[in-house]
Amino acid sequence: MRPCVIILDCDGTLVDSQRHIAAVFNETITSFGYGPMAPEAVYRVIGLSLDDALRRLLPDCPEPRRQGLINAYRARYALDVTGKNPLYNGVREFLDAVHEEGRWTAMATGKSRAGALRVVAEHDLSQHFPIIKTGDICRPKPDPDMILQILDELGLPPDRAIMVGDTTFDIEMANAAGVRAVGVTCGAHAADELANAGANLIVSTLPELTPHLPTLLPA
């Protein structure tokens, strides 16, 4: 098989973390004197960097206060995260199967590097994600920087990669990097949004992607 890589988002794609993220977000902003937000509003910005998410949700928040919110959110999230971000059904089996087929996998996520590494460690996924690109190290989604860095490290052209994610930010990032985009509907954004953003394929779960891999990444 020719080398290829499946690049995966984390929140809403690998792990079911939306409710926990929204709960911690609201705990954080209310501690700063803001009113809580509807969880659905928070879901809409999962995948962006925390800075970009706060710019959208609290547009009048000044930069120094926004940085304080980011630091407080990360500290609060890390305190009580174990067991709150379960893998979606079939994710481990999907990763094991593509690994056995000789396909590479990598992660591109809006999480901090520390947050991404916690997920990998909790679920024992280090063998599947030797390359992890995060929104605090790279330029955040929908900028293509994460994908371009992964391709550069692996020495692959764009046509030997696909990006899989649950948000339009993932699809836009893939399009900007010139790789095919797969949307999954188990996370934050709906199928029509993913399609309108330019997804080449939409599936409900990662296992549903398996039969399409020979077409997306032919041997």
Secondary structure, 3 states (H helix, E strand, C coil): CCCCEEEECCECCCECCHHHHHHHHHHHHHHCCCCCCCHHHHHCCCCCCHHHHHHHHCCCCCHHHHHHHHHHHHHHHHHCCCCCCCECCCHHHHHHHHHHCCCEEEEEECCCHHHHHHHHHHCCCCCCCCCEEECCCCCCCCCCHHHHHHHHHHCCCHHHEEEEECCHHHHHHHHHHCCEEEEECCCCCCHHHHHHHCCCEEECCHHHHHHHHHHHCCC
